[in-house]
């Protein structure tokens, strides 16, 4: 497959090409062009011009643009599913789910586009007596969206949908590991009557992308990826309004009165799905001492049911890591924890280097001084440790520099209320994995996990500012 940029509203190529490989087989899947500095400049000029014109479009027209994108995705559903499986190494069922979520995401965005409104402002007092005031929501200006490898379609749409809804021209720079999916989206958009410069797709190396972040014509930056890169981009671009979604090391607490079988089954799936390469994959489990042994035994049984292998197979949960470098990183992080006193309960080894498979791994005896607990592992590794009570569990959950989503399995209303009140995370899941997400919900983190919220309604507010109108 050969992909092309979408610059203006037309396909574009570049002299330098980048190859994309199947993450399980290593087979060459296709190539994408790498933008030149002049192509970046051209794309930004198109976005700047589009901003002056597109903000005058009606909500109905914006909804039509989103509907055309939705229809194009549905027409190429099989192609997109195969691409996501192969270039992202995503298990087949999870890849199909990404397509379904993408369609639902767009349909939610269409509804929110048609409902976008400001508010009436009370002003009938003092000098405001007799006046009417209200606000409308207006966009800031062009936005650069940098999307990650693990959801190559849906996380790009989390930037595109609110951009279209608000009249914000957006340039999407996909992850270099998984660009072909956005190549298909670029082709879909090129075959519609998309306004020139509204949505553009630019494939780029990181050096030129970072230079683009500094371009003063951009007014917004939406980044999804590692906290190290995200905070760096924020630091070098103080004039931009920046949205960051940067993952974490999600924690779950299992109370002594929880349904242990249900909790173990769900948490095992949430720990090892897609080889743990999900921002809200379960990484830390804290279990009340009274049920620690019983829960751990059930959890290990559930872990051993996890099937590793070719993501094309419907029964596979744990597929390949995105790169051999990441395979070695995960292995080294586990080995470091073991050298520091951690105990491997199962796994702890590379299953198949040629296919980048790491065994579903459960560790105990770990602490926040170890990278396997403190950092985002982004691999099929989970830590399980006992705690004496709910307050100690909450202290352990909050000991992380991250705060994206956290979970509690409990039937105690008092403990649930305490957990909700005291845990520092953007989302709290009760009797559900921390990896639960519906695309319309406000999604984002506290602390190092990010700034701002995704989900169409909430992102639309982030991308716009109120303009006040006062009438006599």
C-alpha positions in Angstrom: 0.0 0.0 0.0 1.2 3.5 -0.9 -0.2 6.3 1.3 -0.1 10.0 0.5 -0.3 13.2 2.5 -3.5 15.3 2.3 -2.4 18.9 1.9 -5.1 21.4 1.1 -7.6 18.9 0.0 -5.4 17.0 -2.5 -3.0 14.0 -2.2 0.7 14.9 -2.1 3.9 12.8 -2.2 7.4 13.5 -0.9 10.9 12.4 -2.1 11.7 10.7 1.2 9.6 7.6 2.1 9.1 5.6 5.3 8.4 1.9 5.3 5.7 0.3 7.5 5.8 -3.3 8.6 3.4 -5.9 10.0 4.1 -6.0 13.7 3.7 -9.7 14.0 5.1 -11.1 10.7 7.6 -8.4 9.9 6.2 -8.2 6.3 6.4 -4.9 4.5 2.9 -3.4 4.4 3.5 -0.2 2.6 5.1 3.2 2.5 4.3 6.8 3.4 6.0 10.0 2.4 7.8 12.1 4.9 7.0 15.8 4.6 9.5 18.4 3.7 9.7 21.7 5.5 8.1 23.4 2.5 5.1 20.9 2.6 4.6 21.7 6.3 4.6 25.4 5.5 2.1 24.8 2.7 -0.2 22.8 5.0 -0.1 25.5 7.7 -0.9 28.2 5.1 -3.9 26.2 4.0 -5.1 25.8 7.6 -4.7 29.5 8.2 -6.7 30.4 5.1 -9.3 27.8 6.0 -9.8 29.3 9.5 -10.8 32.6 8.0 -13.5 31.0 5.9 -14.7 27.8 7.6 -15.8 29.4 10.8 -18.7 31.0 8.9 -20.1 27.6 7.9 -23.3 26.4 9.5 -23.6 23.6 12.0 -25.5 21.6 9.5 -22.6 21.9 7.0 -20.1 20.8 9.6 -22.3 17.8 10.5 -22.5 16.9 6.8 -18.7 16.8 6.6 -18.5 14.5 9.6 -21.2 12.3 8.2 -19.3 11.9 4.9 -16.2 10.8 6.9 -18.3 8.3 8.8 -19.7 6.9 5.6 -16.3 6.6 4.1 -15.0 4.6 7.1 -18.0 2.3 6.9 -17.3 1.7 3.2 -13.7 0.7 4.0 -14.3 -1.1 7.2 -12.7 -4.3 6.2 -9.5 -2.6 4.9 -9.2 -0.4 8.0 -9.7 -3.4 10.3 -7.0 -5.4 8.5 -4.6 -2.4 8.6 -5.1 -1.8 12.3 -4.5 -5.5 13.1 -1.3 -5.6 11.0 0.4 -2.2 11.4 -0.6 -1.8 15.1 -0.4 -5.5 16.0 -3.9 -5.1 17.6 -6.0 -8.3 18.2 -8.7 -8.8 15.6 -11.7 -8.4 17.9 -10.2 -5.2 19.4 -9.4 -3.8 16.0 -13.0 -4.4 14.9 -14.1 -2.6 18.1 -12.0 0.4 17.2 -13.9 0.7 14.0 -17.2 0.5 15.8 -16.0 3.1 18.4 -14.9 5.4 15.6 -18.3 5.4 14.0 -20.0 5.9 17.3 -17.5 8.7 18.1 -18.4 10.5 14.8 -22.1 10.1 15.4 -21.8 11.6 18.9 -19.8 14.4 17.3 -22.5 15.1 14.8 -25.1 15.5 17.6 -22.8 17.8 19.6 -22.1 19.8 16.5 -25.8 20.5 16.0 -26.1 21.4 19.7 -23.1 23.7 20.0 -24.3 26.9 21.7 -23.2 29.6 24.1 -25.4 30.8 27.1 -27.5 33.7 28.3 -25.6 35.9 30.7 -27.6 37.5 33.6 -27.1 41.3 33.4 -30.3 42.9 34.5 -28.7 44.8 37.5 -26.6 47.9 38.1 -25.4 49.4 34.7 -26.7 46.2 33.0 -30.3 47.0 33.7 -32.4 46.7 30.5 -29.7 45.0 28.5 -29.6 41.5 27.1 -26.3 39.5 27.0 -25.3 36.2 25.7 -22.2 34.3 24.6 -21.3 32.4 21.5 -18.5 29.8 21.3 -15.8 30.7 18.7 -12.6 28.8 17.7 -9.1 29.9 18.6 -7.4 29.1 15.3 -5.6 26.3 13.5 -4.6 23.2 15.5 -1.9 20.6 15.2 -3.0 17.1 16.3 -0.3 14.5 17.1 -1.8 11.0 17.5 -0.3 7.8 18.9 0.2 4.3 17.5 -2.1 2.3 19.7 -5.5 3.7 18.3 -4.4 4.9 14.9 -8.0 5.7 13.8 -10.0 6.6 16.9 -7.6 8.7 18.7 -7.0 10.8 15.6 -10.8 11.2 15.3 -10.8 12.5 18.9 -8.9 15.5 17.4 -10.7 15.7 14.1 -14.3 15.6 15.3 -14.2 18.6 17.7 -12.1 20.5 15.2 -14.8 20.1 12.5 -17.5 20.8 15.0 -16.0 24.1 16.0 -14.5 25.4 12.7 -11.0 24.6 13.8 -8.7 23.6 10.9 -6.6 20.7 12.0 -3.4 19.0 10.7 -3.0 15.4 11.9 0.5 14.0 12.3 0.1 10.2 12.8 2.5 8.1 14.7 5.3 6.7 12.5 4.6 3.1 13.6 1.0 3.2 12.3 0.5 5.8 9.6 -1.3 3.7 7.0 -4.6 3.9 8.7 -4.6 7.7 8.4 -3.5 7.2 4.8 -6.8 5.6 4.2 -8.6 8.4 6.0 -6.7 11.0 3.9 -7.9 9.1 0.7 -11.5 9.1 2.0 -11.3 12.9 2.6 -9.7 13.6 -0.7 -12.7 12.0 -2.5 -15.2 14.2 -0.6 -16.0 17.9 -1.1 -13.9 18.7 2.0 -13.3 22.4 2.4 -9.6 23.1 1.5 -7.4 23.1 4.5 -10.0 22.0 7.1 -8.6 18.5 7.7 -5.1 17.7 6.5 -2.8 14.7 7.1 0.9 15.1 7.2 3.3 12.3 7.6 6.5 13.5 9.2 9.6 12.7 11.1 9.6 14.0 14.7 12.2 16.7 14.0 10.1 18.6 11.5 7.0 17.9 13.6 8.6 19.6 16.6 9.5 22.6 14.5 5.9 22.8 13.3 4.8 23.0 17.0 6.7 26.2 17.2 5.0 27.8 14.2 3.1 30.9 15.5 0.3 30.2 13.0 -0.9 27.3 15.1 -3.0 28.4 18.1 -3.7 24.9 19.5 -1.8 21.7 20.1 -3.5 18.4 20.9 -1.0 15.7 21.7 -1.5 12.0 22.7 1.6 10.1 23.7 4.2 9.8 26.4 4.4 12.2 29.3 8.1 12.9 28.5 7.3 14.1 25.0 4.1 15.8 25.9 5.5 18.0 28.7 8.5 18.8 26.5 6.2 20.1 23.7 4.2 22.2 26.2 7.5 23.7 27.6 8.7 24.8 24.2 5.3 26.2 23.1 4.1 28.5 25.9 2.0 30.6 23.5 -0.1 27.7 22.4 -3.2 26.4 24.1 -2.1 22.8 24.7 -4.1 19.6 25.4 -2.2 16.6 26.6 -3.4 13.0 27.0 -0.4 11.0 28.3 -1.5 7.8 29.9 -0.5 6.4 33.2 0.0 3.3 35.3 -3.6 2.6 36.1 -4.4 1.1 39.6 -7.2 -1.1 40.7 -8.2 -2.0 44.3 -9.9 -5.2 45.3 -11.9 -4.9 48.5 -12.4 -7.9 50.8 -16.2 -7.9 50.0 -15.7 -7.8 46.3 -16.8 -10.6 43.9 -13.3 -12.0 43.5 -14.1 -14.2 40.5 -15.6 -11.3 38.5 -12.8 -8.9 39.5 -10.1 -11.4 38.6 -11.6 -12.2 35.2 -12.0 -8.5 34.3 -8.7 -7.4 35.6 -6.8 -10.1 33.8 -8.4 -9.0 30.6 -7.7 -5.4 31.4 -4.1 -6.1 32.2 -3.1 -8.1 29.0 -5.4 -6.9 26.2 -3.3 -5.7 23.3 -0.2 -6.6 25.2 -0.9 -3.8 27.7 -0.4 -1.1 25.1 -3.3 1.0 26.3 -3.1 4.2 28.3 -5.5 2.8 30.9 -4.3 -0.8 30.9 -4.2 -2.2 34.5 -0.7 -2.0 35.8 -1.1 -2.0 39.6 -3.6 -4.1 41.7 -3.9 -3.6 45.4 -5.8 -6.4 47.2 -7.0 -6.4 50.8 -4.8 -8.7 52.9 -7.7 -10.9 54.0 -8.4 -12.0 50.5 -5.0 -11.5 48.9 -4.1 -15.2 48.6 -7.6 -16.2 47.4 -7.7 -13.4 44.8 -4.2 -14.0 43.6 -4.9 -17.7 42.9 -8.0 -16.9 40.9 -6.2 -14.1 39.1 -3.3 -16.3 38.1 -5.8 -18.9 36.7 -7.4 -16.2 34.6 -3.9 -15.0 33.4 -3.0 -18.4 32.3 -6.1 -18.4 30.0 -4.8 -15.4 28.1 -3.8 -16.5 24.6 -0.7 -14.9 23.0 0.1 -15.0 19.3 -1.0 -13.8 15.9 -3.4 -10.9 16.3 -5.2 -12.0 13.2 -6.6 -14.9 15.3 -9.9 -14.1 17.1 -8.9 -16.0 20.2 -5.7 -13.9 20.8 -5.7 -11.3 23.5 -1.9 -10.7 23.9 -0.3 -9.9 20.6 3.0 -8.4 19.6 4.6 -5.3 21.1 4.9 -2.4 18.7 8.7 -2.8 18.2 11.6 -5.0 19.2 13.0 -2.0 21.2 9.8 -2.0 23.3 10.1 -5.8 23.7 13.5 -5.4 25.1 12.4 -2.4 27.3 9.6 -4.4 28.9 12.0 -7.4 29.5 14.6 -5.2 31.0 12.1 -3.4 33.3 10.9 -6.8 34.6 14.4 -8.1 35.1 15.3 -4.9 37.0 12.3 -5.3 39.3 13.3 -9.0 40.0 16.9 -7.9 40.8 15.4 -5.4 43.3 13.4 -8.1 45.2 10.2 -8.6 43.1 8.8 -12.1 42.6 7.5 -13.4 39.3 4.2 -15.3 39.9 3.9 -16.1 36.2 5.5 -15.1 32.9 8.5 -12.8 33.1 10.0 -13.8 29.8 10.1 -13.2 26.0 7.8 -15.8 24.4 8.9 -15.3 20.8 11.4 -12.6 19.8 10.7 -12.9 16.1 7.0 -12.0 16.7 7.7 -9.6 19.5 5.6 -11.6 22.0 6.2 -11.1 25.8 4.5 -13.5 28.2 1.6 -12.2 30.3 3.4 -11.4 33.5 2.3 -11.0 37.1 4.7 -9.6 39.7 4.5 -9.2 43.5 6.7 -7.6 46.1 7.1 -4.5 43.9 7.0 -0.8 45.1 7.0 2.7 43.7 10.8 2.8 43.7 10.8 0.3 40.8 10.2 1.4 37.2 7.7 -1.4 36.7 5.5 0.4 39.2 6.4 4.1 38.8 6.5 4.3 35.0 4.1 3.4 32.3 5.1 -0.1 31.3 3.0 -0.2 28.1 3.5 -4.0 28.1 1.7 -7.2 29.4 2.9 -6.8 32.9 0.9 -6.2 36.1 1.9 -5.8 39.8 -0.2 -7.3 42.6 0.4 -6.4 46.2 -1.5 -6.7 49.5 -2.8 -3.7 51.5 -4.4 -3.7 55.0 -7.3 -1.3 54.4 -9.0 1.1 52.0 -7.0 4.2 53.2 -3.7 2.5 52.7 -4.9 1.4 49.2 -5.8 5.0 48.3 -2.4 6.2 49.4 -0.8 3.6 47.2 -3.0 4.5 44.2 -2.1 8.2 44.7 1.6 7.6 45.1 2.0 7.6 41.3 2.8 10.8 39.4 0.0 9.7 37.0 -3.8 10.1 37.5 -5.7 9.0 34.5 -8.2 6.4 35.7 -8.5 4.1 38.7 -10.8 1.4 39.8 -12.3 -0.1 42.9 -14.0 -3.5 43.2 -16.2 -3.3 46.4 -19.7 -3.7 47.8 -19.0 -1.3 50.6 -20.8 2.1 50.0 -18.5 3.7 52.6 -15.4 2.5 50.9 -16.7 3.5 47.5 -17.5 7.0 48.6 -14.1 7.3 50.2 -12.4 6.1 47.1 -14.3 8.5 44.8 -13.6 11.4 47.1 -9.9 10.8 47.8 -8.3 9.2 44.7 -6.6 11.7 42.4 -7.6 10.6 38.9 -9.6 11.9 36.0 -11.9 8.9 36.0 -13.1 6.6 38.8 -14.5 3.2 37.8 -16.5 1.2 40.4 -16.6 -2.6 39.9 -15.1 -2.1 36.4 -11.6 -2.0 35.0 -9.8 1.3 34.9 -9.6 0.7 31.1 -13.3 1.3 30.6 -14.1 4.0 28.1 -17.0 5.2 26.0 -15.9 7.9 23.6 -18.5 10.5 24.5 -17.4 10.6 28.2 -15.0 13.3 29.5 -11.7 11.5 29.3 -8.4 12.9 30.6 -6.1 12.8 33.6 -4.7 14.7 36.5 -1.1 15.2 37.5 1.3 14.0 34.8 -1.5 12.2 32.9 -2.4 15.3 31.0 -4.3 18.6 30.5 -7.9 18.9 29.1 -10.5 16.4 28.3 -11.5 14.3 25.2 -15.0 13.3 24.3 -16.9 15.4 21.7 -18.9 17.7 24.1 -15.9 18.3 26.3 -13.3 18.8 23.6 -15.6 21.2 21.8 -15.5 23.4 24.9 -11.7 23.1 25.1 -11.3 24.2 21.4 -13.5 27.3 21.7 -13.7 30.4 23.8 -16.7 32.5 24.7 -17.5 35.7 22.8 -19.8 38.0 24.8 -22.5 40.0 23.1 -24.4 42.8 25.0 -27.5 44.4 23.5 -29.5 47.4 24.6 
